[in-house]
């Protein structure tokens, strides 16, 4: 019976570790590079086999067209290339199909996940105002489009928009700036666009320090790093 308290605390600490594993994602900064397409890839990317090695998971690396998942449980996008400065050319076929069918569903704000450890920047986008039809359509913009129960207002990409009316919302969508038909918003927007990844490289260094100290590096549900160190009576979170 003398061993019961020790066994009890061991069991509790083990269950706590399992609970953390479900709520948080283990991050291993000591992973090496891997082959994807015709390139050697490493942090901040990972693959399905070792998703703990980075923030963005690549798949179908042996196929002619690879896929990327920018966040855990997020959608998958086809990619055509990854440059050395971590710029990825993404193909969003769902968005492109909406543009091709000239659907008003196209005009939803296009957002990419941003966490304290990694953010994403669309290198070429168009800012638009999405306003109710009741708004005066003579707003001082060069172009407008009536769509369902709202109106879209925008200018040439190199021209500023007026102040945002309080009834309107601002949306940003990936754009093909080389198109000559700026008056056709469905043609101006595109489902193929470049995204630059901005990863916090200090995170890798901090996690390596955590690992050397006997800890385990975790990414919590809010995107922050946590270093867990197991002790006799449980887990210490730094």
Beta strands, then each sheet from edge to edge (+ up, - down):
strand 1: 25-26
strand 2: 34-36
strand 3: 39-41
strand 4: 45-47
strand 5: 56-59
strand 6: 66-69
strand 7: 76-82
strand 8: 87-91
strand 9: 118-122
strand 10: 125-132
strand 11: 143-147
strand 12: 150-154
strand 13: 169-174
strand 14: 192-199
strand 15: 216-219
strand 16: 225-231
strand 17: 234-237
sheet 1: 1+ 15- 16+ 17-
sheet 2: 2+ 3-
sheet 3: 4+ 5+ 6- 7+ 8- 14+ 9-
sheet 4: 11+ 12- 10+ 13-
end
